[in-house]
Every structure is written in C-alpha cells, then in structure tokens.
Amino acid sequence: MNKAPALAALAALLSLAACNGKATPTAEQNAADAANAVEAAKPPVEMPPSVVATKTFRCDDNSVVSVEFYVGDKQANLHPTEKGAAVMLRVDEAGKPLIAEGYSLAGDQKKITLAMPAKPSQTCTS
C-alpha cells in the first residue's frame, strides 16, 4: 500500500492547523480595514431640515416676497424678488429673528416683519 498520498494530505492538514484557520491579511484587506476605521470614526451625518411651507407675502410697500420655512424654525429661504437669488436666513435659537447679512425676518407663515438692505423694516402678510 502506498502511504505517500496519505502523508501528503496529513502534512497539508497540519500546515493549515498551524495557521489557526486565519489567512494572512493582504495589502488590500489592510487598506480596506483602515478606510472602514476612518469612516467609523467620523461623526454621524445630520440631514438638512425639510421645508415646512412656502408662502408668498405682500409687504407694506406693495412688494412681493416668497419665503420657504424649514422644520425647526431655525432657517428660512427668502426670495426678495421673483427672479433673484434666494437668501438663506438662520438663527441658533428658534423663536428669534432669522438673519443674514443685511436681512432680518421675524414672524410666522401668516405675517412677517422683514428688513432688507437699503429698505426700512416692514410688515408683510400672506
């Protein structure tokens, strides 16, 4: 009887047993583990707030503005003209006037007090 194949199989099993079933990590696996560790260390991403309502207001000077109100009452997008760029107004504490450079907005979805650059403060209603 030829014992060579049985001894070769036994040697292969012993060499695998010496590794404790763990393969040596490759450079790709090490890089992937490092990337995963970096991602895990990052703070969770906070989603931006959703728009609650978009309202159009007529102001005391007969101008029309549009405002997008966001969840949390800490920011709003003001559209001071129909075709102009929006101005993001923010505040750290809900209930205080929302501000941006030269702009201030206070109120709710029915009535606001609005101050804009080169214009006096005025009341606007939806």
SELO-221593 format. One record per atom (N, C-alpha, C): residue number from 1; x, y, z; residue in one letter; atom name. Coordinates in Angstrom, 2 decimals, padded with zeros to 5 digits. Atoms other than C-alpha are relative to their C-alpha. Layout:
<pts>
+-----+---------+---------+---------+------+------+
: seq :      xx :      yy :      zz : type : atom :
+-----+---------+---------+---------+------+------+
: NUM :       X :       Y :       Z :    a :   CA :
...
+-----+---------+---------+---------+------+------+
</pts>
This chain:
<pts>
+-----+---------+---------+---------+------+------+
: seq :      xx :      yy :      zz : type : atom :
+-----+---------+---------+---------+------+------+
:   1 :  000.83 : -001.16 :  000.00 :    m :    N :
:   1 :  000.00 :  000.00 :  000.00 :    m :   CA :
:   1 :  000.88 :  001.24 :  000.00 :    m :    C :
:   2 : -000.79 : -001.21 :  000.14 :    n :    N :
:   2 :  001.29 :  003.44 : -000.94 :    n :   CA :
:   2 : -000.46 :  001.02 :  001.03 :    n :    C :
:   3 :  000.33 : -000.93 : -001.07 :    k :    N :
:   3 :  001.38 :  005.76 :  002.08 :    k :   CA :
:   3 :  000.32 :  001.45 : -000.37 :    k :    C :
:   4 : -000.42 : -001.35 :  000.39 :    a :    N :
:   4 :  002.73 :  008.83 :  000.20 :    a :   CA :
:   4 : -001.18 :  000.96 : -000.13 :    a :    C :
:   5 :  001.12 : -000.95 :  000.11 :    p :    N :
:   5 : -000.68 :  010.38 : -000.71 :    p :   CA :
:   5 : -000.62 :  000.31 :  001.36 :    p :    C :
:   6 :  000.59 : -000.22 : -001.32 :    a :    N :
:   6 : -001.98 :  009.91 :  002.83 :    a :   CA :
:   6 :  000.90 :  000.92 :  000.84 :    a :    C :
:   7 : -000.92 : -000.87 : -000.74 :    l :    N :
:   7 :  001.16 :  011.52 :  004.31 :    l :   CA :
:   7 : -000.05 :  001.43 : -000.55 :    l :    C :
:   8 :  000.08 : -001.33 :  000.59 :    a :    N :
:   8 :  000.89 :  014.45 :  001.87 :    a :   CA :
:   8 : -001.25 :  000.72 :  000.47 :    a :    C :
:   9 :  001.26 : -000.59 : -000.47 :    a :    N :
:   9 : -002.73 :  015.04 :  002.88 :    a :   CA :
:   9 :  000.11 :  000.39 :  001.46 :    a :    C :
:  10 : -000.18 : -000.28 : -001.42 :    l :    N :
:  10 : -001.80 :  014.83 :  006.57 :    l :   CA :
:  10 :  000.90 :  001.24 :  000.19 :    l :    C :
:  11 : -000.90 : -001.15 : -000.09 :    a :    N :
:  11 :  001.04 :  017.36 :  006.06 :    a :   CA :
:  11 : -000.75 :  001.28 : -000.36 :    a :    C :
:  12 :  000.78 : -001.17 :  000.39 :    a :    N :
:  12 : -001.37 :  019.75 :  004.31 :    a :   CA :
:  12 : -000.93 :  000.42 :  001.12 :    a :    C :
:  13 :  000.90 : -000.30 : -001.11 :    l :    N :
:  13 : -003.85 :  019.48 :  007.18 :    l :   CA :
:  13 :  000.75 :  000.61 :  001.19 :    l :    C :
:  14 : -000.79 : -000.53 : -001.10 :    l :    N :
:  14 : -001.14 :  020.10 :  009.77 :    l :   CA :
:  14 :  000.46 :  001.43 : -000.27 :    l :    C :
:  15 : -000.43 : -001.36 :  000.31 :    s :    N :
:  15 :  000.10 :  023.17 :  007.94 :    s :   CA :
:  15 : -001.16 :  000.98 :  000.11 :    s :    C :
:  16 :  001.18 : -000.86 : -000.15 :    l :    N :
:  16 : -003.44 :  024.58 :  007.85 :    l :   CA :
:  16 : -000.34 :  000.19 :  001.47 :    l :    C :
:  17 :  000.29 : -000.08 : -001.43 :    a :    N :
:  17 : -003.93 :  023.80 :  011.54 :    a :   CA :
:  17 :  000.94 :  000.97 :  000.70 :    a :    C :
:  18 : -000.97 : -000.90 : -000.60 :    a :    N :
:  18 : -000.80 :  025.76 :  012.36 :    a :   CA :
:  18 : -000.41 :  001.47 : -000.19 :    a :    C :
:  19 :  000.46 : -001.37 :  000.26 :    c :    N :
:  19 : -002.49 :  028.91 :  010.92 :    c :   CA :
:  19 : -001.22 :  000.36 :  000.83 :    c :    C :
:  20 :  001.22 : -000.21 : -000.76 :    n :    N :
:  20 : -005.48 :  028.53 :  013.26 :    n :   CA :
:  20 : -001.16 :  000.42 : -000.90 :    n :    C :
:  21 :  001.07 : -000.33 :  000.93 :    g :    N :
:  21 : -007.67 :  028.89 :  010.19 :    g :   CA :
:  21 : -000.02 :  001.44 : -000.45 :    g :    C :
:  22 : -000.03 : -001.41 :  000.37 :    k :    N :
:  22 : -006.65 :  032.53 :  009.73 :    k :   CA :
:  22 :  001.00 :  000.21 : -001.13 :    k :    C :
:  23 : -000.88 : -000.32 :  001.12 :    a :    N :
:  23 : -005.26 :  033.73 :  006.46 :    a :   CA :
:  23 :  000.74 :  001.30 :  000.31 :    a :    C :
:  24 : -000.78 : -001.22 : -000.17 :    t :    N :
:  24 : -002.57 :  036.39 :  006.41 :    t :   CA :
:  24 : -000.69 :  001.11 : -000.78 :    t :    C :
:  25 :  000.69 : -001.07 :  000.72 :    p :    N :
:  25 : -004.22 :  039.73 :  005.54 :    p :   CA :
:  25 :  000.84 :  000.53 : -001.15 :    p :    C :
:  26 : -000.68 : -000.58 :  001.16 :    t :    N :
:  26 : -003.39 :  041.19 :  002.15 :    t :   CA :
:  26 :  000.06 :  001.51 :  000.16 :    t :    C :
:  27 : -000.11 : -001.46 : -000.02 :    a :    N :
:  27 : -002.45 :  044.79 :  001.47 :    a :   CA :
:  27 : -001.37 :  000.63 : -000.26 :    a :    C :
:  28 :  001.33 : -000.52 :  000.31 :    e :    N :
:  28 : -005.94 :  045.33 :  000.01 :    e :   CA :
:  28 : -000.92 : -000.08 :  001.21 :    e :    C :
:  29 :  000.83 :  000.15 : -001.20 :    q :    N :
:  29 : -007.59 :  043.97 :  003.16 :    q :   CA :
:  29 :  000.40 :  001.01 :  001.06 :    q :    C :
:  30 : -000.47 : -000.98 : -000.97 :    n :    N :
:  30 : -005.41 :  046.18 :  005.36 :    n :   CA :
:  30 : -000.47 :  001.41 : -000.36 :    n :    C :
:  31 :  000.45 : -001.32 :  000.45 :    a :    N :
:  31 : -006.28 :  049.26 :  003.26 :    a :   CA :
:  31 : -001.51 :  000.15 :  000.23 :    a :    C :
:  32 :  001.46 : -000.04 : -000.20 :    a :    N :
:  32 : -010.00 :  048.40 :  003.40 :    a :   CA :
:  32 : -000.32 :  000.15 :  001.49 :    a :    C :
:  33 :  000.22 : -000.11 : -001.45 :    d :    N :
:  33 : -009.82 :  047.95 :  007.19 :    d :   CA :
:  33 :  000.31 :  001.41 :  000.49 :    d :    C :
:  34 : -000.36 : -001.36 : -000.39 :    a :    N :
:  34 : -008.08 :  051.31 :  007.57 :    a :   CA :
:  34 : -001.06 :  001.00 : -000.45 :    a :    C :
:  35 :  001.04 : -000.89 :  000.51 :    a :    N :
:  35 : -010.70 :  053.04 :  005.39 :    a :   CA :
:  35 : -001.28 : -000.15 :  000.82 :    a :    C :
:  36 :  001.20 :  000.23 : -000.82 :    n :    N :
:  36 : -013.52 :  051.44 :  007.40 :    n :   CA :
:  36 :  000.17 :  000.63 :  001.38 :    n :    C :
:  37 : -000.25 : -000.60 : -001.31 :    a :    N :
:  37 : -011.91 :  052.61 :  010.65 :    a :   CA :
:  37 : -000.14 :  001.52 : -000.07 :    a :    C :
:  38 :  000.13 : -001.45 :  000.18 :    v :    N :
:  38 : -011.71 :  056.19 :  009.31 :    v :   CA :
:  38 : -001.47 :  000.38 : -000.11 :    v :    C :
:  39 :  001.44 : -000.27 :  000.15 :    e :    N :
:  39 : -015.39 :  056.10 :  008.27 :    e :   CA :
:  39 : -000.72 : -000.16 :  001.33 :    e :    C :
:  40 :  000.66 :  000.26 : -001.29 :    a :    N :
:  40 : -016.43 :  054.67 :  011.65 :    a :   CA :
:  40 :  000.29 :  001.11 :  001.00 :    a :    C :
:  41 : -000.39 : -001.06 : -000.94 :    a :    N :
:  41 : -014.61 :  057.49 :  013.46 :    a :   CA :
:  41 : -000.67 :  001.34 : -000.30 :    a :    C :
:  42 :  000.64 : -001.25 :  000.38 :    k :    N :
:  42 : -016.49 :  060.24 :  011.58 :    k :   CA :
:  42 : -001.31 :  000.15 :  000.78 :    k :    C :
:  43 :  001.28 : -000.21 : -000.67 :    p :    N :
:  43 : -019.45 :  061.85 :  013.36 :    p :   CA :
:  43 : -001.15 : -000.31 : -000.96 :    p :    C :
:  44 :  001.12 :  000.31 :  000.89 :    p :    N :
:  44 : -022.89 :  060.89 :  012.03 :    p :   CA :
:  44 : -000.41 :  001.24 : -000.81 :    p :    C :
:  45 :  000.41 : -001.08 :  000.89 :    v :    N :
:  45 : -024.15 :  062.97 :  009.13 :    v :   CA :
:  45 : -001.42 :  000.43 :  000.39 :    v :    C :
:  46 :  001.31 : -000.52 : -000.33 :    e :    N :
:  46 : -027.06 :  065.24 :  010.03 :    e :   CA :
:  46 : -000.66 :  000.49 : -001.28 :    e :    C :
:  47 :  000.73 : -000.40 :  001.20 :    m :    N :
:  47 : -029.63 :  065.63 :  007.29 :    m :   CA :
:  47 : -000.51 :  001.43 :  000.16 :    m :    C :
:  48 :  000.54 : -001.35 : -000.10 :    p :    N :
:  48 : -030.73 :  069.16 :  006.45 :    p :   CA :
:  48 : -001.50 : -000.06 :  000.29 :    p :    C :
:  49 :  001.43 :  000.02 : -000.32 :    p :    N :
:  49 : -034.21 :  070.14 :  007.66 :    p :   CA :
:  49 : -000.85 :  000.05 : -001.26 :    p :    C :
:  50 :  000.95 : -000.01 :  001.11 :    s :    N :
:  50 : -037.23 :  069.72 :  005.41 :    s :   CA :
:  50 : -000.74 :  001.32 : -000.06 :    s :    C :
:  51 :  000.83 : -001.19 :  000.17 :    v :    N :
:  51 : -039.30 :  072.57 :  004.01 :    v :   CA :
:  51 : -001.38 : -000.30 :  000.58 :    v :    C :
:  52 :  001.33 :  000.14 : -000.59 :    v :    N :
:  52 : -042.49 :  073.01 :  006.05 :    v :   CA :
:  52 : -001.04 :  000.62 : -000.92 :    v :    C :
:  53 :  000.94 : -000.71 :  000.86 :    a :    N :
:  53 : -044.17 :  075.54 :  003.77 :    a :   CA :
:  53 :  000.74 :  001.05 : -000.80 :    a :    C :
:  54 : -000.48 : -001.11 :  000.81 :    t :    N :
:  54 : -043.52 :  078.03 :  001.01 :    t :   CA :
:  54 : -001.16 :  000.98 : -000.10 :    t :    C :
:  55 :  001.07 : -001.00 : -000.04 :    k :    N :
:  55 : -045.51 :  081.24 :  001.38 :    k :   CA :
:  55 :  000.43 :  001.25 : -000.78 :    k :    C :
:  56 : -000.21 : -001.26 :  000.68 :    t :    N :
:  56 : -045.86 :  084.38 : -000.72 :    t :   CA :
:  56 : -000.63 :  001.10 :  000.85 :    t :    C :
:  57 :  000.46 : -001.11 : -000.84 :    f :    N :
:  57 : -046.21 :  087.68 :  001.15 :    f :   CA :
:  57 : -000.05 :  001.29 : -000.80 :    f :    C :
:  58 :  000.04 : -001.36 :  000.53 :    r :    N :
:  58 : -047.31 :  091.16 :  000.12 :    r :   CA :
:  58 :  000.37 :  000.92 :  001.15 :    r :    C :
:  59 : -000.54 : -000.88 : -001.05 :    c :    N :
:  59 : -045.43 :  093.85 :  002.04 :    c :   CA :
:  59 : -000.65 :  001.39 : -000.06 :    c :    C :
:  60 :  000.56 : -001.35 : -000.12 :    d :    N :
:  60 : -046.37 :  097.38 :  003.15 :    d :   CA :
:  60 :  000.31 :  000.88 : -001.21 :    d :    C :
:  61 : -000.38 : -000.82 :  001.16 :    d :    N :
:  61 : -044.50 :  098.90 :  000.17 :    d :   CA :
:  61 : -000.54 : -000.58 : -001.31 :    d :    C :
:  62 :  000.66 :  000.67 :  001.13 :    n :    N :
:  62 : -046.60 :  096.66 : -002.16 :    n :   CA :
:  62 :  000.93 : -000.96 : -000.75 :    n :    C :
:  63 : -000.89 :  000.99 :  000.61 :    s :    N :
:  63 : -043.61 :  094.43 : -002.98 :    s :   CA :
:  63 : -000.46 : -001.40 :  000.41 :    s :    C :
:  64 :  000.36 :  001.39 : -000.27 :    v :    N :
:  64 : -043.98 :  090.65 : -003.06 :    v :   CA :
:  64 :  001.29 : -000.78 :  000.25 :    v :    C :
:  65 : -001.13 :  000.87 : -000.31 :    v :    N :
:  65 : -041.55 :  088.21 : -001.42 :    v :   CA :
:  65 : -000.53 : -001.40 :  000.24 :    v :    C :
:  66 :  000.35 :  001.39 : -000.25 :    s :    N :
:  66 : -041.56 :  084.45 : -001.08 :    s :   CA :
:  66 :  000.96 : -000.53 :  001.06 :    s :    C :
:  67 : -000.81 :  000.55 : -001.07 :    v :    N :
:  67 : -040.31 :  082.54 :  001.97 :    v :   CA :
:  67 : -000.24 : -001.50 :  000.10 :    v :    C :
:  68 :  000.08 :  001.43 : -000.27 :    e :    N :
:  68 : -039.54 :  078.84 :  002.41 :    e :   CA :
:  68 :  000.35 : -000.20 :  001.47 :    e :    C :
:  69 : -000.21 :  000.26 : -001.42 :    f :    N :
:  69 : -039.93 :  077.90 :  006.07 :    f :   CA :
:  69 :  000.45 : -001.44 :  000.19 :    f :    C :
:  70 : -000.55 :  001.33 : -000.23 :    y :    N :
:  70 : -037.97 :  074.89 :  007.38 :    y :   CA :
:  70 : -000.37 : -000.53 :  001.38 :    y :    C :
:  71 :  000.26 :  000.66 : -001.27 :    v :    N :
:  71 : -038.60 :  072.38 :  010.16 :    v :   CA :
:  71 :  001.00 :  000.51 :  001.04 :    v :    C :
:  72 : -000.87 : -000.43 : -001.08 :    g :    N :
:  72 : -037.21 :  073.58 :  013.48 :    g :   CA :
:  72 :  000.03 :  001.51 :  000.20 :    g :    C :
:  73 :  000.08 : -001.46 : -000.10 :    d :    N :
:  73 : -037.81 :  077.31 :  012.83 :    d :   CA :
:  73 :  001.35 :  000.67 :  000.23 :    d :    C :
:  74 : -001.33 : -000.59 : -000.16 :    k :    N :
:  74 : -034.06 :  077.97 :  012.66 :    k :   CA :
:  74 :  000.59 :  000.47 : -001.32 :    k :    C :
:  75 : -000.47 : -000.51 :  001.28 :    q :    N :
:  75 : -033.75 :  078.78 :  008.97 :    q :   CA :
:  75 : -001.17 :  000.17 : -000.96 :    q :    C :
:  76 :  000.99 : -000.25 :  001.05 :    a :    N :
:  76 : -035.70 :  080.08 :  006.00 :    a :   CA :
:  76 :  000.74 :  000.52 : -001.23 :    a :    C :
:  77 : -000.51 : -000.56 :  001.25 :    n :    N :
:  77 : -035.01 :  080.90 :  002.37 :    n :   CA :
:  77 : -000.90 :  001.15 : -000.38 :    n :    C :
:  78 :  000.75 : -001.18 :  000.42 :    l :    N :
:  78 : -036.09 :  084.41 :  001.41 :    l :   CA :
:  78 :  000.28 :  000.24 : -001.47 :    l :    C :
:  79 : -000.11 : -000.37 :  001.41 :    h :    N :
:  79 : -036.76 :  085.19 : -002.26 :    h :   CA :
:  79 : -000.51 :  001.43 : -000.10 :    h :    C :
:  80 :  000.44 : -001.40 : -000.02 :    p :    N :
:  80 : -036.80 :  089.01 : -002.24 :    p :   CA :
:  80 : -000.55 :  000.50 : -001.33 :    p :    C :
:  81 :  000.55 : -000.34 :  001.31 :    t :    N :
:  81 : -037.54 :  089.19 : -005.98 :    t :   CA :
:  81 : -000.37 : -001.29 : -000.70 :    t :    C :
:  82 :  000.48 :  001.20 :  000.70 :    e :    N :
:  82 : -039.22 :  086.82 : -008.38 :    e :   CA :
:  82 :  001.12 : -000.78 : -000.68 :    e :    C :
:  83 : -001.06 :  000.68 :  000.74 :    k :    N :
:  83 : -036.09 :  086.05 : -010.40 :    k :   CA :
:  83 :  001.36 :  000.07 :  000.68 :    k :    C :
:  84 : -001.28 : -000.14 : -000.69 :    g :    N :
:  84 : -033.37 :  086.93 : -007.89 :    g :   CA :
:  84 :  000.38 : -001.24 :  000.78 :    g :    C :
:  85 : -000.51 :  001.12 : -000.79 :    a :    N :
:  85 : -031.26 :  084.57 : -005.85 :    a :   CA :
:  85 : -000.64 :  000.00 :  001.39 :    a :    C :
:  86 :  000.55 :  000.14 : -001.36 :    a :    N :
:  86 : -032.58 :  083.25 : -002.54 :    a :   CA :
:  86 :  001.07 :  000.36 :  001.02 :    a :    C :
:  87 : -000.89 : -000.34 : -001.11 :    v :    N :
:  87 : -031.08 :  084.43 :  000.74 :    v :   CA :
:  87 : -000.34 : -000.94 :  001.16 :    v :    C :
:  88 :  000.20 :  000.92 : -001.13 :    m :    N :
:  88 : -030.63 :  081.82 :  003.50 :    m :   CA :
:  88 :  000.11 :  000.78 :  001.30 :    m :    C :
:  89 :  000.04 : -000.67 : -001.29 :    l :    N :
:  89 : -031.63 :  083.29 :  006.85 :    l :   CA :
:  89 :  000.06 : -001.07 :  001.08 :    l :    C :
:  90 : -000.18 :  001.01 : -001.05 :    r :    N :
:  90 : -030.58 :  081.44 :  010.02 :    r :   CA :
:  90 :  000.00 :  000.65 :  001.38 :    r :    C :
:  91 : -000.08 : -000.40 : -001.40 :    v :    N :
:  91 : -030.71 :  081.64 :  013.80 :    v :   CA :
:  91 :  000.36 : -001.23 :  000.82 :    v :    C :
:  92 : -000.39 :  001.13 : -000.86 :    d :    N :
:  92 : -029.25 :  079.48 :  016.59 :    d :   CA :
:  92 : -001.13 : -000.48 :  000.89 :    d :    C :
:  93 :  001.08 :  000.34 : -000.93 :    e :    N :
:  93 : -032.37 :  079.56 :  018.77 :    e :   CA :
:  93 : -001.35 :  000.32 : -000.63 :    e :    C :
:  94 :  001.32 : -000.19 :  000.59 :    a :    N :
:  94 : -035.91 :  079.06 :  017.44 :    a :   CA :
:  94 : -000.75 :  001.08 :  000.77 :    a :    C :
:  95 :  000.79 : -001.05 : -000.62 :    g :    N :
:  95 : -038.23 :  082.00 :  018.10 :    g :   CA :
:  95 :  000.63 :  001.37 : -000.13 :    g :    C :
:  96 : -000.69 : -001.28 :  000.21 :    k :    N :
:  96 : -035.63 :  084.71 :  017.49 :    k :   CA :
:  96 : -000.03 :  000.33 : -001.50 :    k :    C :
:  97 :  000.01 : -000.36 :  001.43 :    p :    N :
:  97 : -035.46 :  086.68 :  014.21 :    p :   CA :
:  97 :  001.09 : -000.74 : -000.78 :    p :    C :
:  98 : -000.94 :  000.64 :  000.91 :    l :    N :
:  98 : -033.79 :  084.86 :  011.34 :    l :   CA :
:  98 :  000.80 :  001.11 : -000.67 :    l :    C :
:  99 : -000.82 : -001.07 :  000.54 :    i :    N :
:  99 : -030.86 :  086.85 :  010.00 :    i :   CA :
:  99 :  000.99 : -000.51 : -001.05 :    i :    C :
: 100 : -001.12 :  000.16 :  000.94 :    a :    N :
: 100 : -028.34 :  087.09 :  007.16 :    a :   CA :
: 100 :  000.53 :  001.42 : -000.16 :    a :    C :
: 101 : -000.62 : -001.32 :  000.13 :    e :    N :
: 101 : -026.07 :  089.99 :  006.23 :    e :   CA :
: 101 : -000.98 :  001.00 : -000.62 :    e :    C :
: 102 :  000.91 : -001.04 :  000.47 :    g :    N :
: 102 : -028.42 :  092.98 :  005.96 :    g :   CA :
: 102 : -001.47 : -000.38 :  000.03 :    g :    C :
: 103 :  001.38 :  000.49 :  000.00 :    y :    N :
: 103 : -031.59 :  090.87 :  006.34 :    y :   CA :
: 103 : -000.42 : -000.44 :  001.40 :    y :    C :
: 104 :  000.58 :  000.50 : -001.24 :    s :    N :
: 104 : -033.88 :  090.10 :  009.27 :    s :   CA :
: 104 : -001.46 : -000.36 : -000.28 :    s :    C :
: 105 :  001.36 :  000.46 :  000.21 :    l :    N :
: 105 : -037.12 :  088.13 :  009.27 :    l :   CA :
: 105 : -000.53 : -000.56 :  001.32 :    l :    C :
: 106 :  000.65 :  000.51 : -001.20 :    a :    N :
: 106 : -039.45 :  087.56 :  012.23 :    a :   CA :
: 106 : -001.47 : -000.22 : -000.32 :    a :    C :
: 107 :  001.42 :  000.24 :  000.22 :    g :    N :
: 107 : -042.95 :  086.13 :  012.34 :    g :   CA :
: 107 : -000.29 : -001.45 : -000.29 :    g :    C :
: 108 :  000.43 :  001.36 :  000.31 :    d :    N :
: 108 : -044.81 :  083.10 :  011.07 :    d :   CA :
: 108 : -000.48 : -000.08 : -001.45 :    d :    C :
: 109 :  000.41 :  000.22 :  001.38 :    q :    N :
: 109 : -046.41 :  081.73 :  007.92 :    q :   CA :
: 109 : -001.15 :  000.91 : -000.45 :    q :    C :
: 110 :  001.09 : -000.91 :  000.36 :    k :    N :
: 110 : -049.22 :  084.32 :  008.04 :    k :   CA :
: 110 :  000.45 :  001.46 : -000.07 :    k :    C :
: 111 : -000.43 : -001.40 : -000.08 :    k :    N :
: 111 : -047.40 :  087.55 :  008.93 :    k :   CA :
: 111 :  001.46 :  000.06 :  000.43 :    k :    C :
: 112 : -001.41 : -000.15 : -000.34 :    i :    N :
: 112 : -043.74 :  088.56 :  008.98 :    i :   CA :
: 112 :  000.37 :  001.47 :  000.09 :    i :    C :
: 113 : -000.65 : -001.31 :  000.00 :    t :    N :
: 113 : -041.66 :  091.61 :  009.78 :    t :   CA :
: 113 :  001.33 : -000.22 : -000.70 :    t :    C :
: 114 : -001.15 :  000.22 :  000.86 :    l :    N :
: 114 : -038.95 :  091.93 :  007.17 :    l :   CA :
: 114 :  000.83 :  001.26 : -000.14 :    l :    C :
: 115 : -000.95 : -001.09 :  000.25 :    a :    N :
: 115 : -035.88 :  094.14 :  006.98 :    a :   CA :
: 115 :  000.99 : -000.50 : -001.05 :    a :    C :
: 116 : -000.94 :  000.34 :  001.07 :    m :    N :
: 116 : -033.74 :  094.14 :  003.84 :    m :   CA :
: 116 :  000.95 :  001.18 : -000.21 :    m :    C :
: 117 : -000.95 : -001.09 :  000.23 :    p :    N :
: 117 : -030.67 :  096.16 :  002.80 :    p :   CA :
: 117 : -000.64 :  001.15 : -000.78 :    p :    C :
: 118 :  000.46 : -001.23 :  000.65 :    a :    N :
: 118 : -031.48 :  099.75 :  001.81 :    a :   CA :
: 118 : -001.51 :  000.16 :  000.01 :    a :    C :
: 119 :  001.45 : -000.13 : -000.12 :    k :    N :
: 119 : -035.16 :  099.33 :  002.82 :    k :   CA :
: 119 : -000.35 :  000.04 :  001.49 :    k :    C :
: 120 :  000.42 :  000.01 : -001.39 :    p :    N :
: 120 : -036.93 :  100.15 :  006.06 :    p :   CA :
: 120 : -000.71 : -001.31 :  000.35 :    p :    C :
: 121 :  000.71 :  001.19 : -000.46 :    s :    N :
: 121 : -038.40 :  097.32 :  008.14 :    s :   CA :
: 121 : -001.47 :  000.16 : -000.32 :    s :    C :
: 122 :  001.41 : -000.06 :  000.36 :    q :    N :
: 122 : -041.93 :  096.48 :  007.04 :    q :   CA :
: 122 : -000.71 : -001.30 :  000.34 :    q :    C :
: 123 :  000.83 :  001.18 : -000.27 :    t :    N :
: 123 : -044.79 :  094.10 :  007.71 :    t :   CA :
: 123 : -000.48 : -000.56 : -001.33 :    t :    C :
: 124 :  000.47 :  000.68 :  001.21 :    c :    N :
: 124 : -045.76 :  091.52 :  005.11 :    c :   CA :
: 124 : -000.99 : -001.08 :  000.42 :    c :    C :
: 125 :  001.02 :  001.01 : -000.33 :    t :    N :
: 125 : -048.85 :  089.27 :  005.10 :    t :   CA :
: 125 : -000.20 : -000.93 : -001.18 :    t :    C :
: 126 :  000.22 :  000.99 :  001.06 :    s :    N :
: 126 : -049.64 :  086.11 :  003.18 :    s :   CA :
: 126 : -001.47 : -000.08 : -000.34 :    s :    C :
+-----+---------+---------+---------+------+------+
</pts>
